[in-house]
């Protein structure tokens, strides 16, 4: 019985982590696509490049932190 429950948990755990990863990735991509449009409409054309570069650097720092801690 223990083997059945552990394998059931492992399958569900892997699916949750995959879903979390895909949702996070979609949010980052969506944010990088939408943020420049919002800033452009508001007249912040100078800030678009800075926002994209800052976002990419933040993503890189998060990835490095995850790889160090994981």
Contact map, one row per residue, 1 for C-alpha under 8 A:
1111100000000000000000000000000000000000000000000000000000000000000000
1111110000000000000000000000000000000000000000000000000000000000000000
1111111000000000000000000000000000000000000000000000000000000000000000
1111111100000000000000000000000000000000000000000000000000000000000000
1111111110000000000000000000000000000000000000000000000000000000000000
0111111111000000000000000000000000000000000000000000000000000000000000
0011111111100000000000000000000000000000000000000000000000000000000000
0001111111110000000000000000000000000000000000000000000000000000000000
0000111111111000000000000000000000000000000000000000000000000000000000
0000011111111100000000000000000000000000000000000000000000000000000000
0000001111111110000000000000000000000000000000000000000000000000000000
0000000111111111000000000000000000000000000000000000000000000000000000
0000000011111111100000000000000000000000000000000000000000000000000000
0000000001111111110000000000000000000000000000000000000000000000000000
0000000000111111111000000000000000000000000000000000000000000000000000
0000000000011111111100000000000000000000000000000000000000000000000000
0000000000001111111110000000000000000000000000000000000000000000000000
0000000000000111111111000000000000000000000000000000000000000000000000
0000000000000011111111100000000000000000000000000000000000000000000000
0000000000000001111111110000000000000000000000000000000000000000000000
0000000000000000111111111000000000000000000000000000000000000000000000
0000000000000000011111111100000000000000000000000000000000000000000000
0000000000000000001111111110000000000000000000000000000000000000000000
0000000000000000000111111111000000000000000000000000000000000000000000
0000000000000000000011111111100000000000000000000000000000000000000000
0000000000000000000001111111110000000000000000000000000000000000000000
0000000000000000000000111111111000000000000000000000000000000000000000
0000000000000000000000011111111100000000000000000000000000000000000000
0000000000000000000000001111111110000000000000000000000000000000000000
0000000000000000000000000111111111000000000000000000000000000000000000
0000000000000000000000000011111111100000000000000000000000000000000000
0000000000000000000000000001111111110000000000000001001000000000000000
0000000000000000000000000000111111111000000000000000000000000000000000
0000000000000000000000000000011111111100000000000000000000000000000000
0000000000000000000000000000001111111110000000010010000000000000000000
0000000000000000000000000000000111111111000000010011000000000000000000
0000000000000000000000000000000011111111100000000000000000000000000000
0000000000000000000000000000000001111111110000000000000000000000000000
0000000000000000000000000000000000111111111110110000000000000000000000
0000000000000000000000000000000000011111111110010000000000000000000000
0000000000000000000000000000000000001111111100000000000000000000000000
0000000000000000000000000000000000000111111100000000000000000000000000
0000000000000000000000000000000000000011111110000000000000000000000000
0000000000000000000000000000000000000011111111110000000000000000000000
0000000000000000000000000000000000000011001111111000000000000000000000
0000000000000000000000000000000000000000000111111100000000000000000000
0000000000000000000000000000000000000010000111111110000000000000000000
0000000000000000000000000000000000110011000111111111000000000000000000
0000000000000000000000000000000000000000000011111111100000000000000000
0000000000000000000000000000000000000000000001111111110000000000000000
0000000000000000000000000000000000110000000000111111111000000000000000
0000000000000000000000000000000100010000000000011111111100000000000000
0000000000000000000000000000000000000000000000001111111110000000000000
0000000000000000000000000000000000000000000000000111111111000000000000
0000000000000000000000000000000100000000000000000011111111100000000000
0000000000000000000000000000000000000000000000000001111111110000000000
0000000000000000000000000000000000000000000000000000111111111000000000
0000000000000000000000000000000000000000000000000000011111111100000000
0000000000000000000000000000000000000000000000000000001111111110000000
0000000000000000000000000000000000000000000000000000000111111111000000
0000000000000000000000000000000000000000000000000000000011111111100000
0000000000000000000000000000000000000000000000000000000001111111110000
0000000000000000000000000000000000000000000000000000000000111111111000
0000000000000000000000000000000000000000000000000000000000011111111100
0000000000000000000000000000000000000000000000000000000000001111111110
0000000000000000000000000000000000000000000000000000000000000111111111
0000000000000000000000000000000000000000000000000000000000000011111111
0000000000000000000000000000000000000000000000000000000000000001111111
0000000000000000000000000000000000000000000000000000000000000000111111
0000000000000000000000000000000000000000000000000000000000000000011111
